[in-house]
Amino acid sequence: MSVRNFLRVYFSSNRKMRKAIKNIFGFYPGNIFLYKQAFRHRSASLKHKSGSRINNERLEYLGDAVLSIVVADYLFKRFPFKNEGFLTEMRSKIVSRSSLNKLSDKLGLKNFMHFANNDVRKMKSMGGDAFEAFVGALYLDRGYRFTRKILIKQILNVHFDLEQLMNSEISYKSKIIEWAQKVKKDYRFQVLSEKNIKNRKQFNVAVFVEGKMISEAFDFTIKGAENLAAEKAWAILSENNSLEIPENNSFM
């Protein structure tokens, strides 16, 4: 390909992304290279001459923080008489991995992503990661006030039904899965045993993270035992340095 044709394709690609961002979010980006990086999954990292890898993970980290504070501020002002527990739970529902994955699919962000599809299980959170990276890029490109305006006007007010969220229950199993996917930890829910109690089966299920048993619980259904064990695990992980894995796996 000649230099002239390369430049034509290159800038045509940039124009396509600029137009898509305008159509989806209602604004034209300034520094398009930030947004291109936001859609580059680590599986398709570019290598800088310094040896560092260029992908969207740093932007994802920044976007996660910006999104969290925008949502917290939005909910604080939207529900002036609700307590901290309510606000925390609502924020968790909005910024959860499953919620952001669904949002990303709805917005069509995967159409712009660069990735190597070599691990399907680890790619499940790719859409949500890309959205957070996009928020990071938007913050660096246009600043906090503009980012807040776009998130509230184009995302929260359009794509989230707060009344429906208030009535939905939190699945602690989903929270564990979303957290593990986000921080790239191996996890599993394992049935340790089952026994008959008055002609009913009772299941003992444990939660493992990075090979360590975090918690276990009993219930008359596997699903119920999983969620009870997940709720225990979430509480334990929350108490151990902001969801860091405890060194000692003897919790019982």
Secondary structure as UniProt FT lines:
FT   HELIX           3..25
FT   HELIX           32..38
FT   HELIX           42..44
FT   STRAND          46..47
FT   TURN            49..50
FT   STRAND          53..54
FT   HELIX           57..78
FT   TURN            80..81
FT   HELIX           84..95
FT   HELIX           97..107
FT   HELIX           109..112
FT   HELIX           121..123
FT   TURN            124..125
FT   HELIX           126..142
FT   HELIX           144..150
FT   HELIX           151..156
FT   HELIX           157..159
FT   HELIX           162..167
FT   HELIX           172..182
FT   TURN            183..184
FT   STRAND          187..197
FT   TURN            198..199
FT   STRAND          200..209
FT   TURN            210..211
FT   STRAND          212..219
FT   HELIX           222..239
FT   TURN            240..243
//
